Structures are given as C-alpha cells and as structure tokens.
C-alpha cells in the first residue's frame, strides 16, 4: 500500500512561538475584511494563522486538504488562497494547477504558497503553475501579513482617479489597467495578477532598461525585499503568453547582466 509523502522535518515549535508572540501585537484593520481561504492540514498551525489574520482584519476559511479546499473555493469565492504545498490527498502544486484551470474569474484567484520544503525547484514549479507568491516555513507572521496585503493590492482593480495612464498600446498588444487584461489582436492573454503588474511596469517604461531590483521595487513597493530570481520565472510565463515565439522574444528583451527592456516599437 502506497502512503502519501510525509512532510519534511520542520521546527514547528519555532513557528508556533512566532504566532503566539504575533498575537500580542496584532492590530485589527477595520477596513480590510477580505476573505482568505487557508488550505493547510496542520490544524494547530491553521488555528494560529487564522486567529492572527482575523485579528488583523481578515475573514479566514480553513480547509484541511486539497480537494475540500477546491470545493470551498468554488462555493465561497475567497479573495485569496493560502496554499500549503504538502497535503494529505493531492499536493499544493496540483491544487494550484486546478485553480488556474477553473472557469472565469475563479482561475484568477491570487494564490500564496506556504511550504516547509526548501528546494528552490518547488518554488520555481509553483510560480510556473501560476502562484502569485511563495513563502517558506517557518515564516514571521508579519511577513505573511505583508505578503498577503501586497498580493491583494496587486490584484485590486485600478483606481479610476489615478493620474497614471489606464491603457497602453504597442502594435497589436493592448494593456488595460482598469480591466487588468492584456490583449493581442483582440485575444485575451492568460496572466496572473502579479504577472500583469510586472508587464505593466515594463510597458509604462518602454524603451528603458530596468534591473530586476527596480522591477521588483516598482511592483512590490518598499514593504518587501526582492528575493532570489523568481522574477525570471514570471518573465518566462509572460513571454509565453504575449510573444509569438517565447524563445525569440520581440516584446520583452533581456539585457544580459542588467535586466529587461520592453520594446517601444512592436508589430
């Protein structure tokens, strides 16, 4: 009989202590009230995370495995999913893949992966499958809260009162900031909220070479530091969506040793 893979060793008492400390300083933000779906099989950790996030102004739903999480997502339509990678039935990567295959707006639900696995390949695969962000355990509760808020800001509709331009056109490519859509010859491209923001940052500065740090700072703000080279994974996904040939890109060009530049002149 084949048993599901066991979770790798993790010093959970350290994580539990982090949340006990965090509860003391948690501050309710009355205007937030976004709904989060936490898919996590460790009930003790789920209770601590849920209590901390509720004290910080969120409504939290909990599912103890991948299949029940997918059902909850479709029935309750949360604003964001916090997804553990190691689950007892199907793993988080498969859950993320199934979320991105759902119909309509459900497929665009932001996903933040939480995992005890430290293998960089898991992070890369998760991002390639459409996760918006990735946080390894053990993590500081305040960092989790900051990342949740950052992802939700990126996913929020554009502010109509903003003085920045709301539509950008480059040949057959059109970006609509209000609708948060990218179209090529009228066809909608499949991008996550984070990938749309990365593309918008580049397109707004078309013709200007941007370093990875500059791009990350423009998207995330100063609240979080840029980490590893996950931006390259997202750029690969964006190219796959908007380029005629992702291996020979014409829209997003790599400047070796520096970063990326969005071409001003496009077909």
C-alpha positions in Angstrom: 0.0 0.0 0.0 1.4 3.3 -1.0 1.3 6.1 1.6 1.3 9.8 0.9 4.7 11.5 1.2 5.5 12.7 4.8 6.2 16.3 5.4 9.9 17.1 5.7 11.2 17.9 9.1 10.3 21.4 10.3 10.8 23.0 13.7 7.1 23.7 14.2 7.5 24.9 17.8 9.5 27.8 16.5 6.7 28.7 14.1 4.1 28.3 16.9 6.1 30.6 19.2 6.3 33.2 16.4 2.5 33.3 16.2 2.0 33.4 19.9 4.2 36.5 20.0 2.5 38.0 17.0 -1.0 37.7 18.6 0.1 40.1 21.2 0.8 42.8 18.7 -1.9 42.1 16.1 -4.0 45.1 15.3 -7.4 44.9 13.7 -7.7 46.9 10.4 -11.4 47.5 10.2 -11.5 48.5 6.5 -9.8 45.3 5.2 -12.3 42.4 5.6 -11.0 40.4 2.6 -11.8 36.7 2.8 -8.8 34.3 2.8 -9.0 30.5 2.2 -6.3 28.7 4.1 -5.6 25.2 2.8 -3.5 23.6 5.5 -3.6 20.1 7.1 -1.8 21.1 10.3 -4.8 22.1 12.4 -2.8 23.7 15.2 -0.9 25.9 12.8 -4.1 26.7 10.8 -5.8 27.8 14.0 -2.9 30.1 14.9 -2.6 31.6 11.4 -6.4 32.0 11.2 -6.6 33.7 14.6 -3.7 36.1 13.8 -5.1 37.0 10.4 -8.6 37.5 11.8 -7.2 39.9 14.4 -5.5 41.7 11.5 -8.9 42.3 9.8 -9.4 39.3 7.5 -12.1 36.7 7.4 -10.5 33.2 7.2 -11.9 30.0 5.9 -10.0 26.7 6.5 -9.8 23.5 4.5 -7.7 20.6 5.7 -6.9 19.0 2.3 -6.6 19.9 -1.3 -10.0 18.6 -2.6 -12.0 20.2 0.2 -10.1 23.4 -0.5 -11.0 23.3 -4.2 -14.7 22.8 -3.2 -14.6 25.7 -0.7 -13.0 27.9 -3.4 -15.8 27.3 -5.8 -18.6 27.6 -3.2 -17.4 30.6 -1.2 -15.2 32.6 -3.7 -12.5 33.9 -1.4 -10.3 36.9 -2.3 -7.1 34.9 -1.9 -5.9 31.3 -1.3 -3.1 30.5 1.2 -1.9 27.1 0.0 0.3 24.6 1.8 2.4 22.5 -0.6 2.4 19.2 1.3 -1.2 18.0 1.7 -2.5 14.5 2.6 -4.5 13.9 -0.6 -3.2 16.0 -3.6 -0.3 18.3 -3.2 -0.4 22.1 -3.4 1.1 22.2 -6.9 -1.8 20.1 -8.2 -4.3 22.3 -6.3 -2.7 25.4 -7.9 -2.9 23.8 -11.3 -6.6 23.0 -10.9 -7.3 26.5 -9.6 -5.8 28.0 -12.8 -7.9 25.6 -14.8 -11.2 26.8 -13.2 -13.7 28.7 -15.3 -14.0 32.5 -15.3 -12.7 34.7 -12.5 -12.1 31.8 -10.2 -9.0 31.0 -12.3 -7.5 34.4 -11.4 -7.8 34.0 -7.6 -4.5 35.0 -6.1 -2.5 32.1 -4.6 0.2 32.4 -2.0 2.0 29.1 -1.4 3.2 28.1 2.1 5.6 25.2 2.4 8.2 23.5 4.6 10.1 22.3 1.6 13.3 24.3 0.9 14.0 23.0 -2.6 14.2 26.0 -5.0 12.8 23.8 -7.7 9.5 23.6 -5.8 9.3 27.4 -5.7 10.0 27.6 -9.4 7.4 25.0 -10.3 4.8 26.7 -8.1 5.4 30.0 -9.8 5.3 28.4 -13.2 1.9 26.9 -12.4 0.6 30.3 -11.6 1.2 31.0 -7.9 1.4 34.7 -7.2 3.9 34.4 -4.3 5.8 31.8 -2.3 6.7 31.8 1.4 8.7 29.0 3.0 8.1 27.8 6.6 9.0 28.8 9.2 8.0 32.4 8.5 7.4 35.5 10.5 3.6 36.3 10.9 4.2 39.9 10.0 5.9 38.9 6.7 3.0 36.6 5.9 0.6 39.5 6.6 2.7 41.9 4.5 2.8 39.5 1.5 -0.9 38.9 1.7 -1.6 42.6 1.6 0.9 43.1 -1.2 -0.7 40.4 -3.4 -4.2 41.8 -2.7 -3.1 45.3 -3.7 -1.7 44.0 -6.9 -4.9 42.1 -7.6 -7.2 45.0 -6.8 -8.9 46.9 -9.7 -7.1 50.0 -10.8 -8.0 53.3 -9.2 -10.0 55.3 -11.8 -8.9 58.5 -10.1 -5.2 57.7 -10.6 -3.4 60.2 -12.8 -1.4 57.4 -14.5 -2.5 56.2 -17.9 -5.0 53.4 -17.9 -4.5 51.9 -21.4 -1.2 51.2 -23.2 -1.0 50.1 -26.8 2.1 48.7 -28.7 1.1 47.5 -32.1 -1.3 44.6 -31.7 -0.7 44.4 -27.9 -3.0 46.3 -25.6 -2.9 46.6 -21.8 -6.0 47.8 -19.9 -5.1 48.7 -16.3 -8.7 49.1 -15.1 -9.8 45.7 -16.5 -6.4 44.2 -15.7 -6.3 42.5 -19.1 -3.8 42.1 -21.9 -5.0 41.5 -25.4 -3.1 40.7 -28.6 -5.2 41.1 -31.8 -8.3 41.1 -29.5 -7.3 37.8 -27.9 -7.0 37.9 -24.0 -3.7 36.6 -22.7 -3.6 34.4 -19.6 -1.6 36.2 -16.9 -1.8 36.2 -13.1 -2.3 39.5 -11.2 1.4 39.6 -10.4 2.5 39.0 -13.9 0.1 41.7 -15.2 1.8 44.2 -12.8 5.3 43.1 -13.9 4.3 43.6 -17.5 2.6 47.0 -16.8 5.8 48.2 -15.0 7.9 47.4 -18.1 5.3 48.7 -20.6 5.0 52.1 -18.7 8.7 52.5 -19.1 9.0 51.1 -22.6 12.5 51.6 -24.1 14.1 51.9 -20.7 16.3 49.1 -19.3 15.2 48.0 -15.8 17.1 45.9 -13.4 15.4 43.1 -11.5 15.6 45.1 -8.3 14.0 48.1 -10.0 11.1 46.0 -11.3 10.5 44.2 -8.0 10.6 47.6 -6.1 8.1 49.1 -8.6 5.7 46.2 -8.2 6.0 45.3 -4.5 7.0 48.7 -3.1 9.4 49.1 -0.3 7.4 46.9 2.1 9.2 43.7 1.0 12.7 43.0 -0.3 13.3 41.3 -3.7 14.1 37.6 -3.3 16.1 35.2 -5.4 15.5 35.2 -9.1 11.8 34.3 -9.2 11.2 37.3 -11.4 12.9 35.4 -14.3 10.3 32.6 -13.9 7.5 35.1 -14.2 9.1 36.8 -17.2 9.2 33.4 -18.9 5.5 33.0 -18.2 4.7 36.5 -19.6 6.7 35.8 -22.7 4.9 32.5 -23.2 1.6 34.5 -23.1 2.5 37.5 -25.2 5.3 36.5 -27.6 4.8 34.8 -30.9 7.9 32.9 -30.2 8.9 32.9 -26.5 12.4 31.6 -27.3 13.0 34.6 -29.6 11.1 37.4 -27.9 10.4 40.7 -29.7 8.4 42.4 -26.9 10.4 41.8 -23.7 14.1 41.7 -24.3 16.8 40.6 -21.9 19.8 42.9 -21.4 22.5 40.5 -20.2 23.8 41.3 -16.8 21.4 44.2 -16.3 17.7 43.2 -16.6 14.8 43.7 -19.1 13.5 46.2 -21.5 10.1 46.5 -23.1 10.3 47.3 -26.8 8.7 50.6 -27.9 8.2 49.5 -31.5 6.1 46.3 -31.9 4.1 44.7 -34.6 
